[in-house]
Amino acid sequence: MNCRFQMTFCASLLAASVFVAACQSTDRTKNDDSPTNAAASNERAPTSSSNANEISIADKTNSAEGSASVQPTPTPAPTNAACPDPKNPCHHKDKTFDDWELSFRLPNRIKPNTTYKSAPFYAIILKEYKNIDADFDCDGGEYTESIEEERKRIQSSHPTRKVFADHQCPNMAAVGYDFPGRSDGENILISNFIAIYAGATEDEANALLGELRAGFPRAVIKRMTASYEQIEQ
């Protein structure tokens, strides 16, 4: 084989190799753009989106759970709050509240001749007794029997709210009640009365007044404080 023939043969092999390589490159490009590969790519894409959604939902859930775990702190009752449950009066070792009195929390240690007042509360004065027959005034010693009988009758109709009375009888250990209009500074304007505990807020008192108005047309709301003093001479 002469040299010219060898050179021609080698050039042909080189050209054939370049052609085969070009075809293989074209096939790979077509395969990458094929529907099958595109579908596989699309199948992989939602996985990332799904993971992102799951993370987002988890973050929102954790945030909601964190918010729900934070509860408002309830406001504690005043240490001198009134005790409106007729069945559970706040008796004290130095003061046993009478049936017709509205009890309230007293400090553990009471100092003689010191006035202790309850936290303010709302009450509804149901009845006033301005003209009591002298023969029956304080005929029970520390109370007037006719007023006490009326109080008990009203209390039986309201078992969850204390119905209390102020008898204005000689009783050194009696609970007193103060409210606007009670006196003019010199004279007692409202003395003997029967009232019912109406709540800690004016809205609650107004709602109760609406329920009681038919039976007690002259009932009025008063914001009161109760007081007690252990008198020692």
C-alpha positions as a Python dict, from the first residue, in 0.01 Angstrom:
ca = {
    (1, 'M'): (0, 0, 0),
    (2, 'N'): (149, 325, -114),
    (3, 'C'): (161, 639, 97),
    (4, 'R'): (-112, 823, -96),
    (5, 'F'): (-357, 544, -39),
    (6, 'Q'): (-274, 529, 332),
    (7, 'M'): (-334, 902, 374),
    (8, 'T'): (-668, 879, 196),
    (9, 'F'): (-775, 585, 412),
    (10, 'C'): (-680, 763, 737),
    (11, 'A'): (-871, 1078, 637),
    (12, 'S'): (-1181, 868, 572),
    (13, 'L'): (-1163, 708, 919),
    (14, 'L'): (-1124, 1049, 1084),
    (15, 'A'): (-1428, 1187, 905),
    (16, 'A'): (-1634, 886, 1002),
    (17, 'S'): (-1539, 928, 1369),
    (18, 'V'): (-1642, 1294, 1368),
    (19, 'F'): (-1979, 1206, 1212),
    (20, 'V'): (-2053, 935, 1473),
    (21, 'A'): (-1966, 1170, 1760),
    (22, 'A'): (-2196, 1439, 1619),
    (23, 'C'): (-2485, 1194, 1592),
    (24, 'Q'): (-2441, 1073, 1951),
    (25, 'S'): (-2448, 1433, 2076),
    (26, 'T'): (-2767, 1504, 1882),
    (27, 'D'): (-2935, 1190, 2023),
    (28, 'R'): (-2854, 1291, 2383),
    (29, 'T'): (-3003, 1635, 2325),
    (30, 'K'): (-3321, 1485, 2184),
    (31, 'N'): (-3347, 1240, 2473),
    (32, 'D'): (-3320, 1525, 2726),
    (33, 'D'): (-3609, 1708, 2558),
    (34, 'S'): (-3822, 1396, 2520),
    (35, 'P'): (-4176, 1385, 2677),
    (36, 'T'): (-4065, 1107, 2909),
    (37, 'N'): (-3787, 1317, 3058),
    (38, 'A'): (-4013, 1622, 3081),
    (39, 'A'): (-4275, 1422, 3270),
    (40, 'A'): (-4010, 1292, 3508),
    (41, 'S'): (-3896, 1648, 3568),
    (42, 'N'): (-4255, 1760, 3631),
    (43, 'E'): (-4304, 1474, 3875),
    (44, 'R'): (-3999, 1585, 4069),
    (45, 'A'): (-4111, 1951, 4086),
    (46, 'P'): (-4434, 1903, 4289),
    (47, 'T'): (-4234, 1721, 4552),
    (48, 'S'): (-4046, 2039, 4636),
    (49, 'S'): (-4370, 2243, 4631),
    (50, 'S'): (-4544, 1985, 4852),
    (51, 'N'): (-4259, 1997, 5100),
    (52, 'A'): (-4279, 2375, 5107),
    (53, 'N'): (-4655, 2361, 5171),
    (54, 'E'): (-4609, 2107, 5448),
    (55, 'I'): (-4347, 2328, 5615),
    (56, 'S'): (-4574, 2631, 5582),
    (57, 'I'): (-4871, 2443, 5735),
    (58, 'A'): (-4652, 2313, 6016),
    (59, 'D'): (-4528, 2665, 6090),
    (60, 'K'): (-4885, 2796, 6101),
    (61, 'T'): (-4994, 2507, 6325),
    (62, 'N'): (-4706, 2566, 6564),
    (63, 'S'): (-4784, 2938, 6567),
    (64, 'A'): (-5153, 2872, 6643),
    (65, 'E'): (-5064, 2626, 6918),
    (66, 'G'): (-4823, 2877, 7065),
    (67, 'S'): (-5094, 3145, 7065),
    (68, 'A'): (-5350, 2911, 7218),
    (69, 'S'): (-5114, 2819, 7500),
    (70, 'V'): (-5097, 3181, 7614),
    (71, 'Q'): (-5404, 3227, 7836),
    (72, 'P'): (-5507, 3556, 7998),
    (73, 'T'): (-5439, 3572, 8369),
    (74, 'P'): (-5769, 3591, 8560),
    (75, 'T'): (-5814, 3891, 8783),
    (76, 'P'): (-5802, 3774, 9145),
    (77, 'A'): (-6094, 3865, 9371),
    (78, 'P'): (-6023, 4151, 9613),
    (79, 'T'): (-5913, 4040, 9957),
    (80, 'N'): (-6212, 4233, 10096),
    (81, 'A'): (-6469, 4113, 9842),
    (82, 'A'): (-6832, 4067, 9938),
    (83, 'C'): (-6955, 3709, 9975),
    (84, 'P'): (-7290, 3695, 9792),
    (85, 'D'): (-7364, 3323, 9824),
    (86, 'P'): (-7627, 3284, 10100),
    (87, 'K'): (-7508, 2930, 10169),
    (88, 'N'): (-7140, 3023, 10205),
    (89, 'P'): (-7098, 3339, 10414),
    (90, 'C'): (-6745, 3454, 10493),
    (91, 'H'): (-6747, 3405, 10868),
    (92, 'H'): (-6446, 3518, 11069),
    (93, 'K'): (-6309, 3395, 11399),
    (94, 'D'): (-6387, 3738, 11545),
    (95, 'K'): (-6711, 3801, 11357),
    (96, 'T'): (-7002, 3569, 11287),
    (97, 'F'): (-7226, 3740, 11035),
    (98, 'D'): (-7597, 3733, 11112),
    (99, 'D'): (-7847, 3590, 10865),
    (100, 'W'): (-7965, 3934, 10761),
    (101, 'E'): (-7613, 4067, 10700),
    (102, 'L'): (-7409, 4063, 10380),
    (103, 'S'): (-7075, 3914, 10477),
    (104, 'F'): (-6740, 4010, 10329),
    (105, 'R'): (-6380, 3904, 10365),
    (106, 'L'): (-6200, 4039, 10666),
    (107, 'P'): (-5824, 4030, 10732),
    (108, 'N'): (-5694, 3746, 10945),
    (109, 'R'): (-5618, 3984, 11229),
    (110, 'I'): (-5872, 4249, 11326),
    (111, 'K'): (-5771, 4554, 11524),
    (112, 'P'): (-6028, 4685, 11774),
    (113, 'N'): (-6202, 5013, 11694),
    (114, 'T'): (-6084, 4999, 11333),
    (115, 'T'): (-6336, 5016, 11049),
    (116, 'Y'): (-6299, 4753, 10778),
    (117, 'K'): (-6478, 4805, 10449),
    (118, 'S'): (-6566, 4567, 10170),
    (119, 'A'): (-6478, 4618, 9806),
    (120, 'P'): (-6752, 4815, 9625),
    (121, 'F'): (-7043, 4614, 9488),
    (122, 'Y'): (-7387, 4678, 9343),
    (123, 'A'): (-7707, 4610, 9531),
    (124, 'I'): (-8073, 4675, 9462),
    (125, 'I'): (-8279, 4822, 9743),
    (126, 'L'): (-8609, 4638, 9714),
    (127, 'K'): (-8803, 4792, 10001),
    (128, 'E'): (-8765, 5079, 10246),
    (129, 'Y'): (-8929, 5101, 10588),
    (130, 'K'): (-8954, 5467, 10683),
    (131, 'N'): (-9242, 5453, 10932),
    (132, 'I'): (-9212, 5155, 11162),
    (133, 'D'): (-9459, 5117, 11445),
    (134, 'A'): (-9275, 5189, 11770),
    (135, 'D'): (-9423, 4873, 11921),
    (136, 'F'): (-9251, 4661, 11657),
    (137, 'D'): (-8931, 4861, 11609),
    (138, 'C'): (-8640, 4622, 11692),
    (139, 'D'): (-8881, 4382, 11860),
    (140, 'G'): (-8633, 4104, 11786),
    (141, 'G'): (-8364, 4280, 11986),
    (142, 'E'): (-8112, 4325, 11705),
    (143, 'Y'): (-8370, 4323, 11425),
    (144, 'T'): (-8734, 4396, 11351),
    (145, 'E'): (-8923, 4070, 11322),
    (146, 'S'): (-9164, 4179, 11047),
    (147, 'I'): (-8878, 4301, 10827),
    (148, 'E'): (-8682, 3985, 10891),
    (149, 'E'): (-8976, 3767, 10793),
    (150, 'E'): (-9009, 3962, 10469),
    (151, 'R'): (-8638, 3927, 10402),
    (152, 'K'): (-8652, 3550, 10449),
    (153, 'R'): (-8945, 3526, 10210),
    (154, 'I'): (-8759, 3719, 9941),
    (155, 'Q'): (-8441, 3519, 10003),
    (156, 'S'): (-8624, 3193, 9938),
    (157, 'S'): (-8700, 3318, 9586),
    (158, 'H'): (-8334, 3404, 9520),
    (159, 'P'): (-8125, 3118, 9659),
    (160, 'T'): (-7801, 3218, 9483),
    (161, 'R'): (-7794, 3590, 9577),
    (162, 'K'): (-7776, 3723, 9928),
    (163, 'V'): (-8080, 3920, 10038),
    (164, 'F'): (-7977, 4138, 10331),
    (165, 'A'): (-8137, 4398, 10555),
    (166, 'D'): (-8034, 4696, 10761),
    (167, 'H'): (-8248, 4709, 11076),
    (168, 'Q'): (-8085, 5012, 11240),
    (169, 'C'): (-8120, 4848, 11581),
    (170, 'P'): (-7887, 4883, 11880),
    (171, 'N'): (-7621, 4632, 11776),
    (172, 'M'): (-7256, 4719, 11832),
    (173, 'A'): (-7143, 4433, 11603),
    (174, 'A'): (-7376, 4507, 11313),
    (175, 'V'): (-7257, 4544, 10953),
    (176, 'G'): (-7314, 4892, 10813),
    (177, 'Y'): (-7379, 4991, 10453),
    (178, 'D'): (-7274, 5309, 10281),
    (179, 'F'): (-7397, 5434, 9944),
    (180, 'P'): (-7487, 5760, 9768),
    (181, 'G'): (-7810, 5901, 9912),
    (182, 'R'): (-7783, 5713, 10238),
    (183, 'S'): (-7748, 6038, 10431),
    (184, 'D'): (-7710, 6409, 10375),
    (185, 'G'): (-7409, 6422, 10603),
    (186, 'E'): (-7615, 6487, 10915),
    (187, 'N'): (-7931, 6277, 10888),
    (188, 'I'): (-7992, 5922, 10771),
    (189, 'L'): (-8222, 5942, 10469),
    (190, 'I'): (-8253, 5569, 10404),
    (191, 'S'): (-8249, 5370, 10727),
    (192, 'N'): (-8437, 5039, 10739),
    (193, 'F'): (-8434, 4852, 10408),
    (194, 'I'): (-8412, 4516, 10236),
    (195, 'A'): (-8168, 4478, 9947),
    (196, 'I'): (-8030, 4207, 9724),
    (197, 'Y'): (-7673, 4165, 9605),
    (198, 'A'): (-7671, 4261, 9235),
    (199, 'G'): (-7313, 4194, 9125),
    (200, 'A'): (-6975, 4359, 9080),
    (201, 'T'): (-7072, 4551, 8764),
    (202, 'E'): (-7345, 4797, 8675),
    (203, 'D'): (-7446, 4589, 8371),
    (204, 'E'): (-7519, 4289, 8593),
    (205, 'A'): (-7718, 4510, 8831),
    (206, 'N'): (-7925, 4656, 8548),
    (207, 'A'): (-8005, 4310, 8415),
    (208, 'L'): (-8123, 4198, 8758),
    (209, 'L'): (-8327, 4515, 8807),
    (210, 'G'): (-8514, 4436, 8486),
    (211, 'E'): (-8608, 4095, 8628),
    (212, 'L'): (-8721, 4235, 8964),
    (213, 'R'): (-8900, 4549, 8850),
    (214, 'A'): (-9242, 4384, 8823),
    (215, 'G'): (-9240, 4266, 9184),
    (216, 'F'): (-9063, 4572, 9323),
    (217, 'P'): (-9159, 4877, 9115),
    (218, 'R'): (-8969, 5120, 9343),
    (219, 'A'): (-8646, 4920, 9347),
    (220, 'V'): (-8329, 5123, 9291),
    (221, 'I'): (-7967, 5033, 9223),
    (222, 'K'): (-7701, 5150, 9466),
    (223, 'R'): (-7324, 5107, 9456),
    (224, 'M'): (-7240, 5012, 9813),
    (225, 'T'): (-6967, 4918, 10051),
    (226, 'A'): (-7025, 4712, 10364),
    (227, 'S'): (-6833, 4788, 10684),
    (228, 'Y'): (-6759, 4630, 11018),
    (229, 'E'): (-6588, 4754, 11331),
    (230, 'Q'): (-6505, 4558, 11644),
    (231, 'I'): (-6589, 4812, 11911),
    (232, 'E'): (-6403, 4791, 12239),
    (233, 'Q'): (-6436, 5049, 12516),
}
